[in-house]
């Protein structure tokens, strides 16, 4: 397997993951500097994810039309420009708009990178390629919290965005030299109606749920946006069944493995999206730690995720996708719930241990669900599969932030006080319950689903037919 391609593509994931974890750690400091509350500043987190969800659908079409390599390099450039704008922001509006610009670049980087990987990798090597793709990406959250915390505590938060500039420039150069040309495929005409409907649906749902109950905005704005988003989603589903070439072809859900992996993964990612928002806030507002101390604790989750990448292929080969994903889903929910029992008196090493275990479980789930999603997808369906999977991933992460913030806001409002430790504990318990629901789509999955990709089929044959 060519290891250079996934490592170069991982530059995009590295920037995205590091950026999101750095912001989560620096959120209280940035909020203070901009004169808003930390919960209000979650608009900056959701605006980035809204941009991703709005523009990801067009990424597959643009890759097919103009070439994946070219679009990938342009996307990194847009992301870097957005990072510079974030560093120069002096108000909430400027910061939110700059994050939106970053999201436009990010909307192309990840799905186009996966598309390049799918079209240049054998299916039997997909688990290893996916694992290799995410190793440098996991270095982002591994280094993001302590580096972001250190910069925020001892310098200014503006510098955390400048880190993306040299990384992005290196990514543009390396991709230009080493990435193979993936030729255009002459796609059908752009489905502009579908693009508009999916954009309104994604933006309305994510933004609406994010701002309901937000002190800075009337509740009617959030409710109206949410209703408009769901209405647009209903219209798009109807549109997709009648249009000959919809921007997101929902017929791909007829594939059993893709349907189970993406629906289970969507539910699991909602809880995952909540974690980088809840944990740094609890450690800083509830425990009284500074951003650097908070970052040194939360980085353990990424370290646990990093360990998985070296054993994932052998585990999936032994047990198959279904068994491993269900076990990882249950364990992931349990380790999330444990966070609801921590207090300022809890030993920091105990918190680090459970964050390590949580990252380990979540990484197993995501590595498996990503590979399972594409295990039975043809090359002709690859751009559609990566676009749909990426939209669901980003919307679910955004919903995780919105869900967690809504719980905190509602709980503190009902108690009539500012955010208390009990509010964070409640949020962790509810997020864990939602995370557990991710195993439901997997229960009826065929135990041999995706066996050709996981290697479980070969392993099973060797066990049952030792003479061969």
N, C-alpha and C positions, 0 to 999 in steps of 0.2 A: 504494500500500500504506500502511495506517495504521501509522506507526512508533511511535506512543505505546504501543500494546498490548504489543509484544514488549519494549520498553524497561522498562516497568513490571514485566512478568513476570520480567525479568532481575534484578530486585532479589533475588529468591529465590536464583537461581544465584550472584549476587555474594556473598551471605552464606555460602552453602555452600562455594564455592570458596576464598574468603578464609579461612574458618575452618579448613578442612583444611590449607591451606598454612602458615598461622600456627602450627598445632599441630605440624606436621612440623618446622618450624624451631626451635620452642621445646622439642621433645621431651626432649633431654638435661637442660635446665634444670628442666623440670617434674618429670622423674624424680628428679633429685637432691633437689628440695624435698619430694617425697612419700616419699622413702626407698626407691625401687625402681630397677631397672635400666631403661635405655631400651627394651630388647626387651620387658620385662614390661609397660611402659606402652603397648605397642602394643594392649593390651586396650582402651584408651580409643579408639583409632582404629577397631578392629573392632567395638566395641559400638555405635558410631554407625552403622556400615554394616549391622550385624545388624538394628538397629531399622528402618532403611530397607527392607531386604529383607523383613522381617516384615510391615510395615504398608503398603507400596506396593500390594500386591494389592487392598486394600480401597479405595484412593484413587479408582479409576475408578467403583466402585459408589457411593461416597458423593457424588461429583460429580454422577452421574446422579440420585441420590435427592434431594439437598438443594440442588444448584446449585453449579457450579464456583467462582463468584466468592466465595460465602460460605465454602466449604471452604478456598480459597486464603488468605483473610484470617485464618481461625482457625489455619491451619498456621504462618503467619508468627509469630503471637502465641505459640504453643507453642514454636517455635524460640527466640524471644527469651527466654522464661522459662528454657528449658534453658541458654542462654548465661549468664544471671545465676547460675544454680546452679553452673555450671562455675567461674565466677570466685570463688565462695564456698567451693569444695571445699578440704578440708584433708587428705584421705586418698585412697588409690587407689580404694577402694570408692565414695566420694562422687563422685569424678571420673568413674568409669566409668558410674555410674547417671545422672549429669547429662548425659553425652554420649549415653546411650540416650534420654533425654527429648528432647534436641535432634534425634535421629534420627527420633523419632515426628513431630515437626513437619516435618522435611525430607522425610519419606516422602510427605507430601501436597503440598508446595510445587512440586517440579519436575514430577512427572507431571501434576498438575492445571493447572499453568501451560502445559505443552505441549498439553494438551487444549483449553484456551481458545484457544490459538494455532491449532490445527488446525481448530477449528470457526468461526474468524473470518477465515481466510486462504484465498485461492484457491490451488489446487495449483500453478499456474504461477508463483506468487510465493513458494513454500515455501522454496526455497534461500535467497533474500534474507531472508526472515523468520527462518529458523533462524540465519543468520549474524548478523543484527541482534540476535536474542535472546541470543546468546552473547558479543557484544562487551563489554557491561558485566560479564558473568560472568567474562570473562577478565581484567578489571581487578582482580578479587579475587586470583588468584594472582600477578598483576603487582605489586600493592602489598603482598600478604600477607607474603612473605618479608622484604623490607627493613623494613616497618613492625613486623612481629612480632619480627624480630631486634633492631630498635632498642629496642622496648619491653622485650623480655626482657633485653637487655644493660644498659640504663640505668635501667629502672624495675623492675617485677615482672611475671611472666607473667600474673597474674590480669587485668590490664587488657586483654589481647588479646581477651577475650571481651566486654568492655563495648562494644567497637566495634560489635557487632551490634545494640545497643539502639537508637541513633538511626536506623540504616539500616532496621531492622525497623519502627519507628514510622512512618518515611516511606513504606515500602512498604505498610503497612496503610492509610494515608491516601490515597495516590495510587490504589491499586487500588479503594478505595471510591468515588472520584470519577470515574475514567476508564475502568475496565474495564467492558465491556458485560455485561449479565446473560445468562448462558448457562442457559436454563430447564431444570429437571429433566426427565428423559425417562421416568419411571416404569419403572425397571429391574425385572427379576425378583427374586424373594426371595433374600436373602443365602445364599450357599453356605457355611454355617458349618463344615462338615466340610472343605471345600476350603481355607478360610482357616486352619484349624488345621494341616492337613497342610503347606501351603506355608510357614507360619510355623516349624514344627518343622524342615522341610527346610532353609530358609535359615539359621536360627539354628544348627542342628546342624552343617551343613557349614562355615559361615564360622567359628563359634566353635571347633569341633573342630580344624580345620586350623590355626587361629591358636595354639592352646595346646599342640599336640603338641610336645614337646621344651622347653616353657617351664619354666624352673627352679622357678618358684613353685608349679607344679601337677604332680601325678603324670601320667605319660604315659597311663595308663588313662582319665583323664577326657577328654582330647582324642580318643583313639581311639573311646571309647564314643559321644561326641557326634557324631563324623563318621559312624559307622556308623548311628546313629539318624537323622541327617539324610538320608543316601542311602536308607535304608529308607522314610522318609516321602515322599521324592521319588518312589520307585517306586510307592508306594500312591497318591500324587496323580495320577500319569500314568494309572493304571488308573481312578481315580475320575473324572477329567476326560473319559474316553471314554464313561462311562455316565451322567453327570449332565447333565440338559437345559440347565442354565445354570451351568457351573463358574465359579469366581471368576477363574481364568485359563484362557481358552479356547484350548487348544493347536491347534485347527484353523486358527488364524490363520497357523501355520507352513506351511500349504499354499500361501500366497502366496510365490512364488519369490524376489522381491526382498526381502521382509521376512525370509525365512529366511536368505538369504545375508548380508544386512547385519547382522542381529543376531548370528549365530554368528561371523562374522568380527570384528565389533565387540567381542564378549565376549572373544575371545582377545586382541585388541589391548589391551583395557582392563585385562587382568590385568597386563600389563607397565607400562601407564600408572599403575596403582595402586601399583606398586612404586617408581616413580621418586621421588615426594615423600617416601617413607620412606627410601630408600637414599641419595639424594644429600646431603641435609642431614647425615645421620649420618656419611657418609664425609668430608665437608668438616670436620666438627667433631671427630669421634673419630679419623679417619685423617690429616687434614691439620693439625689443631690450631687451626682458625679459631674465632672466637667466633660466636654466633648472628647478629649483625648483619652480619659479613663473609660468612657463609654465605648469608644472605638476599639480599645484594647480587649474589651470583653466580647463585643459582638462579632469580631473577626473570626471567632472560633467556629461559627456556623459555616463560613466559607471553607475553613480548613477541613472540616468534616466532609464537605462536598468534594473537595479536591482528592481526598483519599479514595473515594469510590471509583474514580476514573481508572485506577490501576487494577481493579479487581472486577469491574462490571462485566466484562465479556465472559469470564469464567463462571460467574454466578448465574448469569442469564442462560448460559449453555447448560448448566446443571439443573436448574429449576424451571426454566421457561419464563416467558413474559408474565403470564397470568399470576402464577404463584408469587413471584417476586414483587410485582406491582401491588398486589393486595396486602402482602406483608409490610411493604414499605409505606403504603397508605395508612394502615393502622398504627404503625410505629411513629409515623410523622405526626399524626393527630395527637398521640399520647405525649410526645415530646413538646408539642405546642401547648397543650393543656398544663404541663408542669410549670411553665412560666408564670401561670396564674397563682402559684403558691410562693413565689419569691418575695422577700421583703429586704429592706436595707440591712438587716442583720444576717441575711443568707451569705455563706462564704462565697466569695467571688469564684473560686475554683469549682464549686458545685454548679454555679450558673454556667461557667465556661464548659463544663462537662456535658451538660444537657443541651447547650447550643451546638456543641460538636456533634452529639448524637442526632440532633434535629437536622443539621446540615447533611449528615451522612444519609439519613432516610430520605430527605427531599431530593438529594442528588440521584439516588437509586431510582426514585419514582420518575424523575424527569428524563434521565438517560434512557430508561426503558420505554416510557410513553412516546418520546421523540422517535426512537428507532422503530417501535411498533407502528406508529402512524404511517410511516413510509414503507413498511415491510412488503406490502402487496400493491404499491402504487407504481404504475408504468411511467416511463420517461415522458410520455405525452401528457400525463396528468400531474407531472412534478411541479410545474409553476403554480397550478391551481391549488395543489395540496399545501405547498409552502405558504402561499398567500393566506388561505383559510386558516391554517394552523397558527400562523403568526398573528392574524387578527384576533383570534380567540385568546391567544396567550396574552397579548397586550391589554385587551379589554378586561380579562380576568384579573391581571395584576393591578390595573387601575381600579377595578371594583373592590379589590382587597383593601386598598388605601381608603376608598370611599366608605366601605363597610366598617372598617376599624375606627375611622374618624367619626362616623355617625354614632357608633356605640359610645365613644368617649363623650361626645357632645350631649347625647341624650341622657346618659348616666349622670353627668355633672349637672345638667339642667334640672333633672328630677330631684337630685340631692340638694340643690340650691347653693352649691359651693363651687370653687374652682376645681380643676382636675385633682383628684385624689388617687392614691395608690389602688384603692378598691375599684375605681373605674377601669384601670388597666387590667386588673385581675379578671373582671367580668368580660372585657374584650377578648382576652386570651382564651377563656373558656368557650365563648361563642364561636370564635374563629376555629378552634379545635373541632367543635361539633360539625361545622361546615366542612372542614377538611376530611373528616371521616366519611362524609357522603361520597367522596371521590371513588370509593371502592365499589359503589353500587353498579355503575356501567360495566365493571370488569367481572362481576360475579358470573354472568352467563356467557362469558367469552370462552371459546374453545381453548382448552389447555395447550393445544399445539399451535395456536395462532402465532404467526410470525416466526415459526420454528426455523425456517430456512435462513433467517437473518440472525436469530439469537444463537444458532448452533445447537439448539436443544434436540432437533431432529437427528442430527448426526450422532450426538451423544447417546440418544435413546437407542438408536440402531446398534451402536457398539455394545450397549449393555444387553440387548435382547438377542443379538446375533454375534456372539464372541468369536465364532469360527471364521467370520468374514475378514 
